[in-house]
Amino acid sequence: MSSVVCTGVWRIIDGQLVKRLTDTLPGVVVSHSDVTRDGRYVIAVLHSRHVTTAADHVTVYDVNTERVLFDDWTQSNVVQIMTTVDDDKVLEALPATRLRQ
């Protein structure tokens, strides 16, 4: 039996799933995520580990509309993500070996 991974928004007080932003295929896990201060956007890194390739999928969701605003499969080995103080930029931390290329 295969399971489906969900990128979701949970209400911490009672543990209820409030929004289900997307479902992904088996073998894909949410490795990192961040939420803007106003709760309007969720940034998630989905990691896929297949036999031939391993890739990180950086996705930005609009929580209100539950739509994907940005989608990028070209990243790999994302160590950390965060937003700037003004929530106008997403920063990705990559391994030092990747930065030297």
N, C-alpha and C positions, 0 to 999 in steps of 0.2 A: 504494500500500500504506500503510495507517495503522498507527501504532505505539501501544502501550499504555504509559502511564506507571505506574510502581509506586512506592508508598511502602514502602520496605523497610528491614530492619536487616541491615547487612553486618558481617562479622568482618574487621577491618582487617588482621590478621596475614596471612591468606591470600587476602583479597578474596572470600570466599565469601558468597553471599546466605543468611542464616540464617532470616529471616522475611519473608514477603511480606504486608504488612498490608492493602493494597487495590490494586486496579487502577482507573485513571481513564480517561476517554474521551480520544481525540485532541484536541489543542488545550488540554489542561489540563496545567500543569507544577507541580512542587513548587518554590515560590519561597523558602520558609524552613522550617526545622525545628529542633527542640530535643529533647533527651532528658533525663529527670530523672536525678539523680545515681545512683539505684539501678538505672537502666535499665528500670524498670517501665512507664513511659509515654513515648510519642512524641507531640509536638505538631507538626503540619504545616500549612503554609499552602499550599493548592492554588490556583493562579491560572488563571482561565478568561478567555480573550479571544475573545469571539464578536463578530460584526459589530454586533449591537445592544446588547450589554452586556459589561461587564468586571466581574468580581467575584472576591473572595478568599474561599476556603472554609477556615475554621479547624476543624481536626479533631484530637481527642485520642484516641489509641489505647492500649488495654491490650496491651502486648507479649506477656504470657503467654497471654492468651486470644485474641489477635488480633482483638479486637472494638473497635468504635467506641464511645467513652463520651460524646463530645460532638461535635456537628456544627452549624456555623453558616455559612450563605451570606450573611449580612447585612453582612459586613465588606467594605471596599474599600481599596485602596492601603496595605496593611500593609507597613511599612518594616522592622520587626524584631519578633521574638518572643523571649521569654526566660522562665524560671521564677524564682521567688524562691528565696532561700537554702534554705528549708525545703521547696521543691518543692510548696508548697500553693496557689500562685497562678500563673497565666499572665499575663504582661504583653505587651501589643501596643503597638508604637510606630507612630503614625499621622503623616502629614504635618501640619505646622503649620496649613495652610489648612483641613484637615478638623477640627482641634480648635476652630477659631474659630466653626464653624457653630452 
